[in-house]
Amino acid sequence: SDLDQSISLSPNDPIVRGYSHNGRALAYAGLREYKKALKEFERSLELCPDNAWAYYNRALTYDWMRKPAKALDDFKTALEKNNPPLNPLKRDRVKARLRRAKKHVR
């Protein structure tokens, strides 16, 4: 309900709305409501297309959904985006995940 309120109170602030949709998406994903989560990620990325955190969170969701190819695509994109960028810990986790994926392809 806090995220709903944040979205409704900020109709002209795409950043607040985008971040709020990202948070709501992650909450839905944690509840395994993946269809709702993916819709929220789409809304978030429409409002904040360079938000690395949204791509990172959607990648985690795809992993939980057992869709590794989509997860890897979003992890790669998360490394490229920079508004805001991933923090160093998340960047390291993504790079390690991508290295593991490369080893499995060989």
Sequence and secondary structure as in RCSB ss.txt:
>XXXX:A:sequence
SDLDQSISLSPNDPIVRGYSHNGRALAYAGLREYKKALKEFERSLELCPDNAWAYYNRALTYDWMRKPAKALDDF
KTALEKNNPPLNPLKRDRVKARLRRAKKHVR
>XXXX:A:secstr
 HHHHHHHH TT HHHHHHHHHHHHHHHHHTT HHHHHHHHHHHHHH TT HHHHHHHHHHHHHTT HHHHHHHH
HHHHH  SS   HHHHHHHHHHHHHHHHHH 
